[in-house]
Amino acid sequence: MSKARGADEATWLEVAERCPYATFFHTPHWARIAEAAQPGTRDASLIVEGAAGPVVWPLVELGGSRRPGRTLISTFAGCYGGPIAADGSADLEAMVAALGIGGMSRLDAWWNPFAPPYAHTSATVREDATHVLDLDPAAPAVEARFDRGPRGWVGRARREGVTVTQSTDWKAYEELYRESLQHWGDSASAIHPPELFEALRELAGREPELVRLWIAGHEGHALAATIVFYWGEHAVSWQTARAHGRPHLGSGPLLVAEVAADAASRGFKVLDLNPSGGHESTADYKRSLGARELPAPTLTWRGSLLRHVRRGNA
């Protein structure tokens, strides 16, 4: 592979549109959100010309890191990264070697579960998993695959008059998000600043086919909400928040069912419910919705390993 160069947005988008396993997180849109959400963070994505065409590695350089040297992640907020290629293939170790980034002390990549399995790698691997619902436009009612409990809650929610709508009420979402953070306390897997939600609101206004906010409500009150990203054949319920001070009335399972039905009707093949941040109760809930598990490990290259990889592929 040739030496890496900075990713220009036109080539990057073209590769992301043609790559069969690229997700929203592999696009420039997510990099721009990262820059808006975290001061000092910048897009550091690179392109390497492979034998079959350009390979893009979406990368973000963290601002405010106390580690010496540069810390890169692929990609922001613990979302799927790794290289993407129009022909669906990328030699992982060759890509790491081609990065050739002076002073880089650490590279973390949250591996995309829809990409080809990574081959032998010099990285340290931490296992994790996501849960996905397979979608079929001929059978969009995924609640038929729910376990008895959540399937019953869907029925109750509909009888109680809970509705699920695509919304532009981002303030309602942020209120639910703050309530969820208070509920989870120190065990919350991530805390996002208001700037992130403002960037998402602006992108949803410009590109409503890529970002949608869905809210389950009852009698004027928001009970649960989720932010969904769409790219290729992949829809992902990135972050869900719910009310904890009033009865949920089955709004959570109904929200999943309605978002899945909409995605299926639009031709998406999966609704990804995302990794569960180490919360086993959350993972159990996703399994009760009929979601299958896919491996989504984190790969980490540290300074000494990066130097070794570059020497071995020189």
PyMOL commands that set and color helices and strands:
alter all, ss='L'
color gray80, all
select helices_A, chain A and resi 9-18+24-26+28-37+76-78+92-99+142-145+148-160+170-187+194-206+251-265+280-288+303-312
alter helices_A, ss='H'
color red, helices_A
select strands_A, chain A and resi 5-6+42-43+46-50+53-57+60-61+70-74+84-85+104-110+124-126+129-134+163-167+211-218+221-231+234-242+270-272+292-295+298-302
alter strands_A, ss='S'
color yellow, strands_A
deselect
rebuild
show_as cartoon
